[in-house]
Amino acid sequence: MGLSHKHIWKMYWTLIFPFAGFMLGHKIDKMETNRMTMFRDKSALYGRELKPGESPSWPY
């Protein structure tokens, strides 16, 4: 007595959509963090010259 794909989809759709949404949001957040790295340590309020060998202030 095997389960069909329709039956599995009906059982787990409430788990698939939130997980897929989380993964998509995580990917978009990582892409935005990578895009914003070109501006790190350059703001008028918090910007400063880094010492040689000093790591950037973010991301950690």
C-alpha positions in Angstrom: 0.0 0.0 0.0 2.1 2.9 -1.3 1.4 6.6 -0.9 0.9 8.6 -4.1 2.5 11.9 -4.6 -0.9 13.6 -4.4 -1.4 12.2 -0.9 2.0 13.2 0.3 1.5 16.8 -1.0 -1.9 17.0 0.8 -0.3 15.9 4.0 2.8 18.1 4.0 1.9 21.3 2.1 1.6 23.2 5.4 5.3 22.4 6.0 6.6 22.9 2.5 5.4 26.5 2.0 6.9 27.9 5.2 10.2 26.1 4.7 10.4 27.3 1.1 9.6 30.8 2.2 12.3 30.7 4.9 14.9 29.5 2.4 14.0 32.1 -0.2 14.1 34.9 2.5 17.5 33.6 3.7 18.9 33.6 0.2 17.6 37.2 -0.4 19.1 38.3 2.9 22.5 36.9 2.1 22.4 38.6 -1.4 21.6 41.9 0.3 24.4 41.5 2.8 26.8 40.8 0.0 25.6 43.9 -1.9 25.9 46.2 1.1 29.5 45.2 1.8 30.7 47.8 -0.7 29.4 50.5 1.7 30.8 49.1 5.0 33.0 51.5 7.1 32.3 54.3 4.7 29.4 56.1 6.3 29.7 59.8 7.4 28.8 59.0 11.0 30.6 55.7 11.6 33.2 55.5 8.8 36.9 55.5 9.6 40.1 54.3 8.1 41.0 50.7 8.9 44.4 49.9 10.2 46.5 47.6 8.0 45.4 44.0 8.5 42.2 45.0 10.5 39.1 43.2 9.5 35.9 45.1 8.4 33.4 45.9 11.1 30.7 43.5 9.6 29.6 40.9 8.6 31.0 38.8 11.3 
